[in-house]
């Protein structure tokens, strides 16, 4: 079993996206001493393989010297855990020097781009597109694999076809994310994507993906198909993440996820104390996260998707009730819509579309038959 340690070098960020809730001005930057303590903490913490993801804020604000020292410390000090690395950045601070350091460890890069320049800059800020694409060019020139997350908002979802075509025509992998509310502030609420609209978006992208399978990869649809076909969650939104995901803030505090970093009430411990799992389990934050797990077990027990949904994201679930557990992820409606659509498509392929089941010699599909999903399922499972 792989566990995940998200390293947050800083919550600071040079951009100012309209819907963002995770950037703080004048945020401190993680020291190399904290990285050394991460290594010491993990020495006897658990024996499973670990993935380190540098996240933020903007993690490249930590600078080239930080990564030049931090990466070998983590790679060598946690070698018994067979560490893998990833990094999420807007690419503004990417330099050839930084790119070469990251390339030494073959680190995949996740970045953010919300579609064509005008649409992207409307919600992420004027100049964002050009700065990100300049960083993208540097990263690619140095052999780094870069994939973009596209945040769909209440405004941009109206242009979903333009956005999909942008990723298709530019040969870019598409990973999407709905704009979300926050426990920190209400400033992003006007951008939040409605759950039903999100579900309709996912079904739209499923159809577009099936029509263009040879020319684009839509990562979310791959993950969702794999969830349904294997009957288990494959990404953090759809699994019990409480015992397998941890985030370390700039000062070494340990949180359940990067989205809680900087919120004192969600601190589970500190890497400087080298806590065991049992130590973390004594924290209030741990208890709150497990309360969500128990809630899902009870409230979702009759749902046919529970084994591969698990109530969605606990952070999302907490936001409407100001940190309390009073419901599941508000995007439950969207998840049910896409899970049921995929399930129906699979059944359609196995059993035959209406009008076909009783006639095995019929070669032409019914007029209302939607594109078959099994080629996508087989491709996803082979990855």
N, C-alpha and C positions, 0 to 999 in steps of 0.2 A: 504493500500500500504506500502510495506517495503522499507525503504531507507538504504543506506549502508555507513558507515563511516570506512574508512581504516586508521588504525593507524600505522605509520611508525616509530618505536622507533629509528631506525638508518638505514642509507644507507650502513653502513659497512658490510662486509661479509668475513668469513675466507676462503671461497673457491674462485676459480678463473676460472669459467667455460668459455670456449673458445668463446661462442656466447653471453655471458651475457653483458647487458648494464646498469644494475641497482645497481652496487656495487661501492662504493667509499671508498678508504683508509682514515683512520683517521676521519671518519664521526662522528659527535657528537651523543650522546645518549639522547633520550627524558627524561625529568625530570618528577617526580610525579606532580610538579606544573602544567605542561602542561596538564596532565590527569585531574587534578582538573578543569582547565579552559575548557577542552572539556565538562565536565559535566555541568559547568555553562553556556556554549554556548548553549547546547542542551536543557536546561531547558524550554525555550520558543521558540525554533527554529521551531519545528513542532511536530505534535501529532502522527505521524505514528510509527509503530514498527521499531526498528533499529537493524541492524546487525553490530557488531564491528569485523573487521578482522585485526589482527596484521600481518603486512607484512614487507618487507624490500627491499634490504639488507637482513640481518639475524636478525629477531626480538628477538631471544633468547640471543643475545649479551647484551640485557638490563638486564639480570640476574634474579635470583629467587626473590630477594627482590623487584624488580620493579613490577613483576607480583603479588606477595603476597599483595602488596598495591594497585596496579592499578585495579585489577579485582573487588574487593569489592566496590571500589569507583565508577566504571562504573555500576556495577550491581545494587547498591543501589541508586546512584545518578541519574541514568537514568531509574529507575524502572517503571516510568510512560510510558516509550516507550517499555516495555517488551523486553529488550535487549537479543540478542543471540550473541554468540561468535564463532570465527574461528581463526585459526593461520596457516600461511604458513612458513615452515622452512625446512632447509636441514638436521635438526636433529643432527648436529655435537655437538651442545652444550647442548643436552638433558641430564638431570641428573634425578635420582630418585626424588630428591627434587622438581625440576621443574615439572616433570611429575605429581606428587601428587598435586601440586598447580593447574595445568591445569585440572586435573581430577575432582577436587572439583566443577568445573563449566561445566563439561562434554563437553569440548572444542574439536571439531573435528580438526584433524591435516591434513593439506595438505603438502606433501613433494615432492621431485623431484628425479626421477630415470629414466634413459633413456634406460633401458633394461639390458641385461646381463653385468656382471662386465667388461669384456674387452671392449665392445662397449661403455658402460657408461663412463668409465674412459678415453677413447680416446678423448671424447669431453668435459668432465667435470673435468678432471684432475686425475692423479694417486692417488689412496687412497680414492677417493670420495666415491666409492661404499661401502667399508668396514666401513668407518666412519658413513655413513648414515644408514647402516643396524644395526650398534651397537646402534645408537640412536633409531632406529625403535624397536629394541628388548626391550629397556628400556621403551619406550612409551607403547608398547603392554603389558608388564608385569604389568604396572600400570593402565591398563584398558582403554587406549586411543584408539580411532578409527583413524587409519592412512590410507590415500589414497595418491597415487602417481600421479604426473603429469609427463608425458613422453614428452620431447621435441624432435620432429622430425626435423632433419636438412637436408641440401642438401646431406650430406654424409650418415647419418643413415637411411634415407628413403629406401636406397637400401637393407636394412636388415629388412624390415617391418615384414616379416613372422617370423623371429627369435625373434623380439621384442614382437610381439603379443603372440607367444608361451611362452616366458619367463613369461609374466604376467598371462597367462592361467595356466601354470604348477605350478606357485607359489601361485595361489589363490589370486592374487592381482587385485583390481579394476584398470581399465585403464582410465585415463583421459589424453588426448593428447593436445599438444600445438605446433604450427609450430614455428620454429626459425624465429625471426622477425628483420627487420632493426630498427635503433634507430635514434631519433633526436639528441642524445648526441655525437655519434661517428660512424665511419664507420668500426670499428674493427670487428663487428659481421657479416658484409655483406657476407663474404665467406660461412657462414653457413646458410644463409637465404633459406628457402624452397620455391621453385617456386610454384606459385598458381595452375597451372594445375597439378603438381605432388601432391600438397596437396589435390586437389579434387579427384584424383585417389586413394590417400591413404584413404580418408574418405569412398569412395565406397568399397575399399578392406576391410576396417574394418567393414563396414556394413555387407558384406557377411560373414566374419569370425564370427562376433557376432551372426548372425542368425544361423550359424552352431553350435555355442557353447553357446547358451543362458542359459543353465542350469549351466554352469560352470564359467561364467565371466560376469562382468558388464563393459560396455564401456560407460562412462558417456556422452561423446560428442554425440554419436549416439542417446542415450536417449533424450538429449536436442534437437537435430535436428529433430528427429521424432515428439517430442511434439510441436515444433515450427510449423511444417507443418500441423499437425493434428488440433491444436487449432487456427491456423492462427495468432499467436502472439509470440513475442520473449520471451524466458524463461531464458536467461543468458545475461550478460552485453554486449557481442559482438553484440547481435541482438535486442537491445532495445534503446530507447532514454534515455541514461544514464545521460544526462546533469543536470537534476534536482533531481536525486535520488542517485547519487554516489559522495562522497567527500573523499578526502584523507588529513590527517593531518601529516605534516612532523615533524621531531625531534624538531624544534623550535616553533611549533604551527601554522605554516603557513598552509592555506587551499588551496588545489588544486582540479582540476576536477577529478583526478585519481592518483593512486600511481605512474604511469609511468611518470608523470610530476614532481614528488617531487624533489626538489633541483634545479628546473629551475625557476629563478625569474620572467620571463615573464608570467608564468602560475599561479602565486599566485593570489588568489581571495580575500583573507582577512586573518585574524589571529583569532584563538580562544580566544586570550587575549582581543580582542575587542568585542566579543560576537555578531558577525554580524547576521543580519536577512537575509532571502533569498533575500529581496530587496537590501540589501547592497551588497551581493555577485553578484547580477545581474548587478551592476554598473561597474564591473571589465572588463578589456580587455579580460581576459581569458574566462570569461563567454560569452562575445560577440562572440569570436572565436568559441567556442563550439556550440553555437546556429546557427552560420553561417553554420556549417556542417549540422545541422538538416534542415535548409532551403534549402541547396543545394540538399540534398537527396529528399526532397519533390518535387523539380522541376525536377531533373535529373533522378530519379528512378520512377517517377509517373506511367510509363507504365509497369514497371516490375511486374510480377505476385507474386513476393516474397516480395514486399516492406513492407507489414504489419508485417512480422515476421523476416525481415532482417535489415531494416532501414539503409542500406548502410554499414553495418558492423561497425568496430571500428573507431571512429574519430581520435584516435592517429595514427593508421595505415595509415589512409588517409592523414594525415599531413606530414608524414615522406618523401615521394618522392618529395614534394614541399617545404621542409625546413620550415614547420610550417604553410604554407598557405593552404587554402581550394580550391583545384583545381581538386579534384576527390574523388571518394569513396574509401573504403578500397580496396587495391590492391588484396586482396584475393576474390574479387567479383567473379572471374572465378570459384574458388573452391566452394564457397557458392552456386552458381547457379548449379554446377554439382551435388552436393549432395542433394540439395533441389529438383531438377528435378528427380533425381534417386528415392528419397523417394516418391515423388508424383506419379511417374509411378508405383512404387511397390504397393502403396495404390490402385490406379486405377485398376491395374492388379488383386488385390485380390477382389475388389468389382465387377468388370465387367467381370472377367475371362480373362485368357491369350489368345493370338491369337490362333484360332482354337477351343476355348472352348465356346465362348460367344453364339454360335448358337446351342450348344449341351449340355444342362444341365445335361444329363445322363452320360456324359463322366466322368469316374472316374480317369483316368490317366492324369496328366498334360502334356502339350506339352514339347518336349524334351529340348527346349531352355528356358523354364520357370525358372526364378530365385526364390530363396527361398521366401516364403510368409512373409510379414512384419507385418501382423495384430497381431499375438501373441505378438510381441515385442511392438507394439503400445498399446495394451491393458495392458501389464505389466507396461509400462512406465506411462500410465495415472492413474494407480492404486496406484502409489507410493505417 
